[in-house]
Amino acid sequence: MKKKRIAFETFSLSFLDVVSCGFGAIVLLLVIIKIADPLLTDTSAEEIRSAIARLQVETRDLEQESITYETLLNQSVIKKQKLQQRLMAQAGLQAELQDQRHRNTVETDAQQAIIKQLRSARQSLSEEMIRLQATAPPVQASPIGGVPVDSEYIIFIIDTSGSMQQFAWHAVRRKMDEILKIYPQVKGIQVMNDMGEYMFSQYAGKWIKDSPARRKAILKMLAGWMPFSNSSPVEGVTAAIKRFYATDKKISLYILGDDFSRGSIQEVVNTIDTINRSLKDGSRRVRIHAVGFPVLFGQPGAELNVSRFAALMRRLAEDNDGSFVGLTRLH
């Protein structure tokens, strides 16, 4: 008798329970892992982005501060350079000022001595000398009496400043006429003011041909001639010599003025000595004569400029074969 075999089911309920539990455990593990990992990853990325943003802001701030500091540095360098330039300029001005003070001191001492001499000479002028001066013949009594009249050309340099126009103009016209009379005939005449401006612009830089009519025209024009003046004959004298100096011409230059208010006496002397060159015999091609008008003499604060004019004219006349006469009165 055959034994009846017991049939076994492959997928029993117990097996299914075990499999289900195991599968559920695996699924649970996967769920836990999937939920936790994204949370951690998301949190780290946000912190990184936030840190990057902060760093970018800080970088921009640092760049801006760097630009600001660089600008301030450049401004400081420029200020330093300007200060250095100012210091150098001030040092140069200080040296020039000290040099000018030294020259002024030397000139002032000389001028004070000249003032004393002028006062002494003025005080010593006797009544008899005044009477003789008034009654002598015009040519003999002229302030330019005895001046060599061998020149063929004459140049007048006239101070047209306010003091001369207001107080001495009539005397200037009279002296101009007297000077012209001692030169009966010359080859050329020219009239300029102390700034080097020509009386007749159409004859600028050229000689005016001498004639009685021209002389009358000059004296007539002089009556109302009032160009600008700085009370210094230096510009006119140097301009006249530079323009008209010629080795084949004998020229007499007459300076008519009352004061010398600006510039160095020695510098003027040196300049004239350079442009009015000596001839082989030691004489000068351009004679320089001067007539001083006593407009400001005796006025407070003006005697220094009067003495400077006298000192300069006397030196120019001595060095250039001329003569200087200081008038004692205007009438």
C-alpha positions as CSV (number, residue, x, y, z in Angstrom):
1,M,0.0,0.0,0.0
2,K,1.4,3.1,-1.1
3,K,2.0,5.9,1.4
4,K,0.1,9.0,0.6
5,R,2.5,11.9,0.2
6,I,1.7,15.1,1.9
7,A,1.6,18.0,-0.5
8,F,3.6,21.1,0.5
9,E,2.6,24.6,-0.9
10,T,5.6,26.5,-2.1
11,F,4.3,29.9,-1.0
12,S,2.8,29.4,2.3
13,L,1.5,32.1,4.5
14,S,4.5,32.1,6.7
15,F,6.9,32.5,3.9
16,L,4.9,35.4,2.6
17,D,5.0,37.0,6.0
18,V,8.7,36.7,6.2
19,V,9.2,38.1,2.7
20,S,6.8,40.9,3.3
21,C,8.5,41.9,6.6
22,G,12.0,41.8,5.0
23,F,10.8,43.8,2.0
24,G,9.1,46.3,4.3
25,A,12.2,46.7,6.3
26,I,14.2,47.5,3.2
27,V,11.7,50.0,2.0
28,L,11.7,51.7,5.4
29,L,15.4,52.0,5.3
30,L,15.3,53.5,1.8
31,V,12.6,56.0,2.9
32,I,14.6,57.0,5.9
33,I,17.8,57.5,3.8
34,K,16.1,59.4,1.0
35,I,14.4,61.8,3.4
36,A,17.5,62.6,5.4
37,D,20.0,63.0,2.6
38,P,18.2,65.8,0.6
39,L,17.6,67.8,3.8
40,L,21.3,67.8,4.6
41,T,22.3,68.6,1.0
42,D,19.8,71.4,0.7
43,T,21.0,73.0,4.0
44,S,24.7,72.9,3.0
45,A,24.1,74.5,-0.5
46,E,22.1,77.4,1.0
47,E,24.9,78.1,3.5
48,I,27.5,78.0,0.6
49,R,25.5,80.4,-1.5
50,S,25.0,82.7,1.4
51,A,28.8,82.7,2.2
52,I,29.6,83.3,-1.5
53,A,27.2,86.3,-1.5
54,R,28.8,87.7,1.6
55,L,32.3,87.3,0.1
56,Q,31.2,89.0,-3.1
57,V,29.8,92.0,-1.1
58,E,33.0,92.2,0.9
59,T,35.1,92.0,-2.3
60,R,33.2,94.9,-3.8
61,D,33.6,96.9,-0.6
62,L,37.3,96.2,-0.6
63,E,37.6,97.2,-4.2
64,Q,35.8,100.5,-3.5
65,E,37.9,101.2,-0.5
66,S,41.0,100.5,-2.6
67,I,39.9,103.0,-5.2
68,T,39.1,105.6,-2.5
69,Y,42.5,105.2,-0.9
70,E,44.3,105.3,-4.3
71,T,42.5,108.6,-5.1
72,L,43.5,110.0,-1.7
73,L,47.1,108.9,-2.3
74,N,47.2,110.6,-5.7
75,Q,45.8,113.8,-4.3
76,S,48.4,113.7,-1.5
77,V,51.2,113.3,-4.1
78,I,49.8,116.2,-6.1
79,K,49.6,118.4,-3.0
80,K,53.1,117.4,-2.0
81,Q,54.4,118.4,-5.5
82,K,52.6,121.8,-5.3
83,L,54.0,122.5,-1.9
84,Q,57.5,121.6,-3.1
85,Q,57.1,124.0,-6.0
86,R,55.8,126.7,-3.8
87,L,58.6,126.3,-1.4
88,M,61.1,126.5,-4.3
89,A,59.4,129.6,-5.6
90,Q,59.4,131.2,-2.2
91,A,63.1,130.4,-1.7
92,G,63.9,132.0,-5.1
93,L,61.8,135.1,-4.2
94,Q,63.4,135.3,-0.8
95,A,66.8,135.2,-2.4
96,E,65.8,137.8,-5.0
97,L,64.3,140.0,-2.2
98,Q,67.5,139.9,-0.2
99,D,69.5,140.8,-3.2
100,Q,67.2,143.7,-4.1
101,R,67.3,144.9,-0.4
102,H,71.1,144.9,-0.7
103,R,71.1,146.9,-3.9
104,N,68.5,149.3,-2.5
105,T,70.6,149.8,0.6
106,V,73.7,150.7,-1.5
107,E,71.6,153.0,-3.8
108,T,69.9,154.6,-0.9
109,D,73.2,155.5,0.7
110,A,74.4,157.0,-2.5
111,Q,71.1,158.8,-3.0
112,Q,71.2,160.3,0.5
113,A,74.6,161.7,-0.2
114,I,73.3,163.2,-3.5
115,I,70.3,164.7,-1.8
116,K,72.6,166.4,0.7
117,Q,74.8,167.7,-2.1
118,L,71.7,169.0,-4.0
119,R,70.4,170.8,-0.9
120,S,73.8,172.3,-0.2
121,A,74.1,173.4,-3.8
122,R,70.6,174.9,-3.8
123,Q,71.2,176.7,-0.6
124,S,74.5,178.1,-1.8
125,L,73.1,179.7,-4.9
126,S,73.5,183.4,-4.4
127,E,71.3,186.2,-5.5
128,E,74.0,187.4,-7.8
129,M,74.1,184.1,-9.6
130,I,70.3,184.1,-10.0
131,R,70.5,187.7,-11.4
132,L,73.2,186.8,-13.8
133,Q,71.4,183.7,-15.0
134,A,68.3,185.8,-15.7
135,T,70.1,188.6,-17.6
136,A,72.5,186.5,-19.7
137,P,71.9,186.0,-23.5
138,P,69.7,183.1,-24.3
139,V,72.3,180.8,-25.9
140,Q,74.9,181.6,-23.2
141,A,72.4,181.1,-20.4
142,S,70.9,177.9,-21.9
143,P,71.3,174.8,-19.7
144,I,73.0,173.2,-22.6
145,G,75.4,176.1,-23.2
146,G,78.9,174.8,-24.0
147,V,77.6,171.4,-25.2
148,P,79.4,170.2,-28.4
149,V,77.2,170.8,-31.4
150,D,79.0,168.6,-33.9
151,S,76.1,166.1,-34.1
152,E,74.3,165.8,-37.4
153,Y,71.2,164.1,-35.9
154,I,69.1,165.0,-32.8
155,I,66.8,162.8,-30.7
156,F,64.6,164.2,-27.9
157,I,63.4,161.8,-25.1
158,I,60.7,163.7,-23.2
159,D,59.1,162.6,-19.9
160,T,55.3,163.0,-20.5
161,S,54.3,162.1,-17.0
162,G,51.6,164.0,-15.1
163,S,54.0,165.9,-13.0
164,M,55.8,167.2,-16.1
165,Q,52.6,168.0,-17.9
166,Q,51.1,169.9,-15.0
167,F,54.1,171.9,-13.8
168,A,56.9,171.9,-16.3
169,W,55.4,171.7,-19.8
170,H,55.8,175.4,-20.7
171,A,59.5,175.1,-19.6
172,V,59.9,172.0,-21.6
173,R,58.7,173.7,-24.8
174,R,61.0,176.6,-24.1
175,K,64.1,174.4,-23.6
176,M,63.2,172.4,-26.7
177,D,63.2,175.6,-28.7
178,E,66.5,176.7,-27.2
179,I,68.2,173.4,-28.0
180,L,67.0,173.5,-31.6
181,K,68.4,177.0,-32.0
182,I,71.9,175.9,-31.2
183,Y,71.7,173.5,-34.1
184,P,70.9,175.8,-37.0
185,Q,70.8,172.9,-39.5
186,V,70.9,169.1,-39.0
187,K,70.2,166.1,-41.2
188,G,67.5,164.6,-39.1
189,I,65.4,165.0,-36.0
190,Q,63.3,162.6,-33.9
191,V,61.0,163.1,-30.9
192,M,60.0,160.3,-28.5
193,N,58.6,160.1,-25.0
194,D,60.2,158.2,-22.1
195,M,58.3,155.0,-23.1
196,G,59.7,155.1,-26.6
197,E,56.5,156.3,-28.3
198,Y,57.1,158.5,-31.3
199,M,55.5,162.0,-31.6
200,F,54.8,161.5,-35.2
201,S,53.7,157.9,-35.9
202,Q,54.3,158.2,-39.7
203,Y,58.0,158.8,-38.9
204,A,58.3,155.9,-36.5
205,G,61.8,154.4,-36.8
206,K,62.8,157.0,-39.4
207,W,64.5,160.4,-39.3
208,I,62.4,163.6,-39.7
209,K,64.0,165.8,-42.3
210,D,65.0,169.1,-40.7
211,S,63.4,172.3,-41.9
212,P,61.9,175.5,-40.2
213,A,58.4,174.2,-40.9
214,R,59.2,170.8,-39.3
215,R,60.6,172.6,-36.2
216,K,57.5,174.7,-35.8
217,A,55.3,171.6,-36.3
218,I,57.3,169.8,-33.5
219,L,56.9,172.7,-31.0
220,K,53.2,173.0,-31.9
221,M,52.6,169.3,-31.5
222,L,54.4,169.3,-28.2
223,A,51.8,171.7,-26.7
224,G,49.1,169.0,-26.6
225,W,51.2,165.8,-26.7
226,M,50.2,163.6,-23.7
227,P,51.1,159.9,-24.3
228,F,51.3,157.5,-21.3
229,S,54.5,157.6,-19.2
230,N,55.9,155.6,-16.3
231,S,58.3,158.4,-15.2
232,S,61.3,156.4,-16.3
233,P,63.4,157.5,-19.3
234,V,65.0,154.1,-19.6
235,E,62.7,152.6,-22.2
236,G,62.8,155.6,-24.5
237,V,66.6,155.9,-24.3
238,T,67.3,152.3,-25.0
239,A,64.7,152.2,-27.9
240,A,66.2,155.2,-29.5
241,I,69.8,154.0,-29.4
242,K,68.9,150.5,-30.6
243,R,66.9,151.9,-33.5
244,F,69.1,154.8,-34.7
245,Y,72.6,153.9,-33.7
246,A,74.8,153.9,-36.7
247,T,78.6,154.0,-37.2
248,D,78.4,156.6,-39.9
249,K,76.2,159.1,-38.0
250,K,76.9,161.5,-35.1
251,I,73.9,161.7,-32.9
252,S,73.0,163.8,-29.8
253,L,70.3,162.5,-27.5
254,Y,68.6,164.9,-25.1
255,I,66.6,163.6,-22.1
256,L,64.1,166.0,-20.5
257,G,62.6,164.8,-17.3
258,D,62.1,165.3,-13.5
259,D,62.4,162.0,-11.7
260,F,63.4,158.3,-11.9
261,S,60.9,156.2,-9.9
262,R,61.7,152.6,-10.8
263,G,64.6,150.3,-11.7
264,S,68.2,150.0,-10.9
265,I,70.6,152.8,-11.8
266,Q,73.5,150.4,-12.4
267,E,71.5,148.2,-14.6
268,V,70.5,151.1,-16.8
269,V,74.2,152.3,-17.0
270,N,75.3,148.8,-18.0
271,T,72.6,148.5,-20.6
272,I,73.4,151.8,-22.3
273,D,77.1,151.0,-22.2
274,T,76.4,147.8,-24.1
275,I,74.2,149.3,-26.9
276,N,76.1,152.6,-27.3
277,R,79.5,151.1,-28.1
278,S,82.7,153.0,-27.9
279,L,84.6,154.0,-31.0
280,K,88.3,153.4,-31.5
281,D,89.2,156.8,-29.9
282,G,87.1,155.9,-26.9
283,S,84.3,158.3,-27.7
284,R,80.6,157.3,-28.1
285,R,78.7,157.5,-31.3
286,V,75.6,158.7,-29.4
287,R,76.1,161.7,-27.1
288,I,73.7,161.7,-24.2
289,H,72.7,165.0,-22.6
290,A,70.0,165.6,-20.0
291,V,68.0,168.4,-18.5
292,G,66.4,168.0,-15.1
293,F,63.3,170.0,-14.3
294,P,62.8,170.9,-10.5
295,V,59.2,169.8,-10.4
296,L,59.3,167.5,-7.4
297,F,62.4,168.8,-5.6
298,G,61.6,169.8,-2.0
299,Q,58.3,167.9,-1.9
300,P,58.0,165.3,0.9
301,G,58.5,161.8,-0.3
302,A,59.6,162.8,-3.8
303,E,63.2,163.8,-3.2
304,L,64.5,160.2,-3.4
305,N,63.2,159.8,-7.0
306,V,64.6,163.3,-7.9
307,S,68.0,162.3,-6.6
308,R,67.9,159.0,-8.5
309,F,67.1,160.9,-11.7
310,A,70.0,163.3,-11.1
311,A,72.4,160.4,-10.3
312,L,71.4,158.4,-13.4
313,M,71.5,161.4,-15.8
314,R,74.9,162.6,-14.5
315,R,76.4,159.1,-14.9
316,L,74.9,158.6,-18.4
317,A,76.2,162.1,-19.5
318,E,79.7,161.4,-18.1
319,D,79.9,157.9,-19.7
320,N,78.5,159.1,-23.1
321,D,80.3,162.3,-23.8
322,G,77.4,164.5,-22.8
323,S,76.4,166.9,-20.0
324,F,73.6,167.0,-17.4
325,V,72.1,170.3,-16.2
326,G,69.7,170.4,-13.3
327,L,67.5,173.5,-13.5
328,T,67.0,175.5,-10.3
329,R,63.6,177.0,-11.4
330,L,60.9,176.5,-14.0
331,H,60.5,180.2,-15.0
